[in-house]
Amino acid sequence: MAKIKVKQIKSKINSTLRQKRTLEALGIKKMQQVVEHEATPQILGMVNKVSHLVTVEGL
């Protein structure tokens, strides 16, 4: 599988609880943090749900 890098670029302050938990599930704890994941359908679905808060490299 391909690797993707996910970086949080916007604050999660006004986000819903579900979006905050999705960021935590991705392993993102603070702004500008970059995490690397395999491009599985589950990870891509989570990234899609918080796409307005993160950027993705490597797709």
C-alpha positions, 0 to 999 in steps of 0.5 A, spaced: 500 500 500 502 507 498 503 511 504 500 518 505 502 524 510 496 527 513 498 534 516 493 538 520 492 546 518 486 548 521 484 548 528 479 543 531 476 548 536 469 549 532 469 542 530 464 537 532 466 532 537 466 526 532 471 530 527 475 531 534 475 524 535 477 522 528 483 527 528 485 523 535 484 516 531 488 519 526 494 520 531 494 528 530 494 531 537 496 539 535 496 543 529 502 543 524 503 535 526 504 530 520 503 523 521 504 518 516 499 512 514 498 507 509 492 509 504 487 504 506 480 505 505 479 506 513 484 511 513 482 515 507 475 515 509 477 518 516 481 523 512 475 525 507 471 526 514 476 532 516 478 534 509 477 541 511 482 541 517 487 537 514 492 536 508 494 530 504 500 528 501 502 522 497 495 520 494 
